[in-house]
């Protein structure tokens, strides 16, 4: 179903329900990660509908040639009326402090001679960067050397709209030194 070629006044409530379901099912089919707290695709479908609803709300009181652009109101509200949008469950589990220590210890062993595990040093460095800085996966993946000053990682990092807490690289390095996990950050894009 394609609603992008129609005027906003011609988008029906049934179109919205079908599109919501197709987004969720399409993402569920392509999912590579295991299902976590919520069914696959549910959060993405809800996010898409929130954006669409916000756009349509901006036209809710507008008229063209004396006719309302949205004669029946915002069609995305059908999801609320039918209770199709379920409340997303929060993440059920986080790493306990002992588990974090064990993970840090394992990541630090990767660079030792004789390490026979499956992790490569660059992978261990990447996970350490995520854990120490609080960066999201894409933010760290898109990080370039010019994004880093001598004291901080900028927030937000270019090419994303997400914001991150601005962590001091000096604090991160001190933490790694104190825990004897000094690793070069060789995975950053050039």
Number of C-alpha atoms within 10 A of each C-alpha: 8 7 13 8 7 9 10 17 16 14 17 17 17 13 16 20 18 12 18 23 16 15 17 18 17 13 15 16 10 10 12 9 8 8 11 12 12 14 14 21 22 20 17 14 20 21 13 13 21 14 12 15 15 13 13 19 16 10 16 16 12 13 12 7 6 7 9 15 20 21 15 12 16 23 23 24 16 16 18 10 9 9 10 13 16 12 11 12 11 9 9 7 8 8 9 9 9 9 11 13 13 12 17 19 14 14 22 20 18 20 18 10 7 8 11 10 9 8 14 13 19 17 15 21 23 18 15 21 19 16 15 15 18 15 22 14 13 11 21 19 14 14 21 15 11 9 14 13 11 8 12 15 21 17 17 15 19 13 10 11 10 13 13 16 12 15 17 16 17 12 14 17 15 14 14 17 12 10 13 12 19 15 18 10 13 12 17 15 11 8
